[in-house]
């Protein structure tokens, strides 16, 4: 039959295409990414194998190869060695040739062996999915022709390009090049959109790189991660078990001293702490300086992108941006002070080789100096910092 056994209308074929491609992206984000790569959740064997089988038919990707490449990406994000960084290779290269970069990395047997630990290596993986990795897509074509007839060829073509375009091109490319950042993680990852629907929640890439082992990618109340919605549905049915969520900050009322709990909370939530510092210290100081000192064209030019420059990690700034930042700090002492305190606060959790006692003392010293700085925004932030205690994220968050 020309239109297949289903004989759908035009919009029926469109809806079928959307459903099929969404199953594919759900398989990637839930099974390959959150489950296999980061171990953020466990899946019932039935669901796990359905995802494996579906990916074999719609992508031809091998679990061990995908996991290894993505783990290598996290180990060397946006520096030399990253398999698909637009910072290193250029946005055009990654966006248009993302699939080729994946295939090149998958041929690196040493890379795959090093980073693929814990991935399936059972009989069906060895004798079907790995051995005949390209044959599944032919089975998908056959199924499409039977179900949809001639239109099934177009549906199949869209299925085949879905992951190369949206995952390899958009997430790996745009997700390290354009978008907004909730947190200043150590790489250039961005949230492409606050509503992670079309690419399974992978749009929230900055959130993911900040909390890589979390099963949930949305952080702010106004963000939406459809992959997390699917996981909650699977959990409700007893088919998934969430292991890790982003850490949360809690404040103990009346706590006015720095202790080991404070240090644990600050280090465990350091990205949220720095986000709070920007909002509570840097932004008010920027507004105050702008009102008081920005009077001419030169000053207004200096203040262009000042917020971004004062927030971004130094190593992510271009030479021109670094020069602009230095000129800004030299011109305005108050901004120089709050920026210096930002850097010294970060240095507290970089003291990885010191004892817990030394960490407590370092944070105590930072708070004491902040309170004595003469800047009200710093004093208030230091008082708030003392009240932080660890809080375990609940699975039903």
GIDAMO-V233103 format. One record per backbone hydrogen bond with DSSP energy under -0.5 kcal/mol. NH is the residue of the N-H (numbers start at 0). CO is the residue of the C=O. Records with the same first field share a line. If there is no record, write none. Layout:
# GIDAMO-V233103
NH: CO + CO
This chain:
# GIDAMO-V233103
3: 0
4: 145
5: 146
6: 2 + 146
7: 2
12: 8
13: 9
14: 10
15: 11
16: 12
17: 13
18: 14
19: 15
20: 16
21: 17
22: 18
23: 19
24: 20
25: 21
26: 22
27: 23
28: 24
29: 25
30: 25 + 26
31: 26
32: 27
33: 28
34: 29
35: 30
36: 31
37: 32
38: 34
39: 33
40: 33
41: 240
43: 238
47: 43
48: 44
49: 45
50: 46
51: 47
52: 48
53: 49
54: 50
55: 51
56: 52
57: 53
58: 54
59: 54
60: 54
65: 61
66: 62
67: 63
68: 64
69: 65
70: 66
71: 67
72: 68
73: 69
74: 70
75: 71
76: 73
78: 75
81: 78
84: 81
85: 83 + 171
88: 84
89: 85
93: 89
94: 90
95: 91
96: 92
97: 93
100: 96
101: 97
102: 98
103: 99
104: 100
105: 101
106: 102 + 103
107: 104
108: 106
111: 107
112: 108
113: 109
114: 110
115: 111
118: 115
125: 121
126: 122
127: 123
128: 123
129: 124
131: 127
132: 129
134: 131
135: 131
137: 134
138: 134
139: 135
140: 136
141: 137
142: 138
143: 139
144: 140
145: 141
146: 142
147: 143
148: 143 + 144
149: 1
150: 147
151: 148
152: 149
153: 149
154: 150
155: 151
156: 152
157: 153
158: 154
159: 155
160: 156
161: 157 + 158
162: 158
164: 160
165: 161
166: 161 + 162
167: 162
168: 163
169: 164
170: 165
171: 166
172: 168
173: 168 + 169
174: 169
175: 172
176: 173
177: 173
179: 190
184: 182
189: 174
190: 179
191: 189 + 202
195: 193 + 223
196: 194
199: 196
201: 198
203: 200
204: 189 + 202
207: 203
208: 204
209: 205
210: 206
213: 210
214: 243
222: 219
223: 193
225: 195 + 223
228: 224
229: 225
230: 226
231: 227
232: 228
233: 229
234: 230
235: 231
236: 232
237: 234
238: 233
239: 233
240: 41
242: 39
243: 39
247: 390
249: 388
251: 386
252: 250
254: 251
255: 253
258: 256
262: 258
263: 259
264: 260
265: 261
266: 262
267: 263
268: 264
269: 266
272: 268
273: 269
274: 270
275: 271
276: 272
277: 273
278: 274
279: 275
280: 276
281: 276
282: 277
284: 280
285: 281
286: 282
287: 283
288: 284
289: 285
290: 286
291: 287
292: 288
293: 288 + 289
294: 292
299: 295
300: 296
301: 297
302: 298
303: 300
305: 302
308: 304
309: 305
310: 306 + 307
311: 307
315: 312
316: 313
321: 317
322: 318
323: 319
324: 320
325: 321
326: 322
327: 323
328: 324
329: 325
330: 326
331: 327
332: 330
335: 331
336: 332
337: 333
338: 334
339: 335
340: 336
341: 337
342: 338
343: 339
344: 340
345: 341
346: 342
347: 343 + 344
348: 344
349: 345
350: 347
351: 349
353: 350
358: 354
359: 355
360: 356
361: 357
362: 358
363: 359
364: 360
365: 361
366: 362
367: 363
368: 364
369: 365
370: 366
371: 367
372: 369
375: 373
378: 374
379: 375
380: 376
381: 377
382: 378
383: 379
384: 380
385: 381
386: 382 + 383
387: 384
388: 249
390: 247
396: 393
